[in-house]
C-alpha cells in the first residue's frame, strides 16, 4: 500500500554532465485550479437592477459546461501567461412589479455564456470578434410577455459586470 503512494524506489542513475537538462530553461506552472476557484467566487452573486425595477442576479458557474485553462510558462527567465476561458453562468431575473402579470411569479431563469476570453483578447464593447470577449444569453423562450422582454434586454448588462470580474481575476493571476 505504501509503495503505491510513494512509487517504486530506483537506484540512482549516473548521468554525464553534458546530458543534464536545465530546469531554468523552461518551466510551466498550471494555475487552472486556482483560476477556476477565483472565477467561481467572482461571478457568483453579480447583480444588475434595470431602469424598470427588475433585478437580475448571477448564480453558479456551470463547471461541466465551462472551460478554464491557465498557466504561466517561464522560458530563459522570461515569464508568459497563457489562459483561455469559456464561462457558462446561471442567472435569475425578477420582473419589475409594473410589468409582471398579477397571477404569475415573474421569475425567469437563464444562462449567460461569456467566451473568447484569452491572453490575446480583451473586454471591448462592440469590438472585433477575433480580439474581444463575446457573450450569448439563453432563457426559456416559451415564457413570453413584456416583463420577459425587459429581463432579456437587461440581462445583457451582466456581460459588462462579469467581464470586469474576470479581468480582476486575470490581474491577480498576473501577480502569481
N, C-alpha and C positions, 0 to 999 in steps of 0.2 A: 504494500500500500504506500509506503514512504517513497519507494523508488518511482512510482507513478507521478508523484508531485514534484520530486527533485530531479527526475531524469536519471539516466544511467551514467555512472561515473566512468570517465575515459582517462586513459593515460595521457600525460602531457605530450603535445606534439612539438617537435623541434622544427622551427621554421627558419629558413635562411633570411637574413636581414633585408635583402632587396625584394622579397616577396611579401612583406608585411604591408597591408593596406593601411592608409592613414584614415583614422576616424575623423580627422579635422577637414578632410577634403569635401565630403558630402554627408549630410545628416538630415534626416527628416523626422519631424515630430507631428504626431497625429493629434489634432485638437477637436476632432469630430464630436466626441462625447461631451466635452466641456461646452462647445458651441451649441449643441443640441439643448443642453440643460439651460443655458443662458437664454436662448431663443424661446424656449418653453415659458420661462418666467416673464420675459419681456413682452410677449404678445398676448398673454392672458390678462383679461380684465381691461383691455383698451376700450374706452367709452367715447361715443360720439352722440351729442344731442343736436337734433335738427332744429331748424327755424320753426317748424310746425309744432314742436314739442315732443316729437318722437325720440326714443332713446335706443341706441344700439350698442351692444357690448360683446366683445370677443370672448370666446370660451377657450377650450383646449386646442393645442396644436395636435393635429392628427398625425402621429408619428408613422403610422402604417403607410400613409399616402405621401407624406413629406420626405424630402431627400435633403440631407445636410452633410456636407463634407468640408473639412477644414484641416489644413496642415501648414506647417512652417518648414521650409527647406533652407538649409544653410550649405552653401557651396563656396569653398575657398574663403570662408569667413563672411560671406555676403548672405544676408537673410532675405527670404522671399515668402510672402503669404499667398497661399492658394486656397480659395474657397468657392463653393457652389451651393446654392440653396433653392429649393422649390418647396414652398410652405403652403399647407392646407390648414386653415384655421376656421373653426366653427364660430358662428355669431348668432345672437338672438336679438330680435328687434321688437320693441313695444310701440305700438301705434300711438300717435297723438290722439288725445281724447276727442278732439273736434272732428277727426277723420274716421275713426273706427265705428263699426256698426254697434248699435246698442246691445244686440243679442250675441255678439261674437267676442272672442277673447282678445283679438287684436294683436296676437303674438305671431311672429314669423321667424322661423329658424332658417339659417343659411350657412354657406361656406364661402370664404374668400380665399382664393389662391393667389399668392404673391410669388412670382417666379422670375427667372432670368437674373437672379441675384448671384453675382460672381465677382471675382477680383478685377475683371475688366469691364464691369458695368457699374452704373450708379443710379440713384433715385433722381429722376428728372421728369416732371410732368410734361407730357406731350413730346418727350424725347424719342429718338430713334429706337426702334425695337431691337436693334442689334447692340445698343450700348446703354440701354436703360432697363430698370426694373419694369415688370409688366404685372397686371392683375386681371383676374376674372372673378365674377360673382356667380354664385349658384343659390337657388331657393326653390321652393315648391311652386311651380307655375300653375298649378291647379287652383291656388288661392288667388282671388282677384279682388279688385276694389281700389278706390283712391288711396286708402291707407297703405296698401301693398306697394303701389307705385311710389308713394312718398318714402317708404322704408327702403325700397330698391335704390332710389336715387341717393338717399342719404347714406346707405351702406357703402357706396363708392368712396365716401370720405374716410373710411377706415384705412384705405390704401396709404394715404399720406402719413397717418399716425403709426401704422405698422412699419412702414419703410423707415421712419425716424427711429423707432425702437430697434430695428435690425441694424441700422447704421451705428447706433450706440454700442451694440454688442460687437460689431466689427472693429470699432475703435478700441474697445477693451482687448480684443483678440490681437490687435497690432502691438499691444504692450507686452504680450507674452514672450 
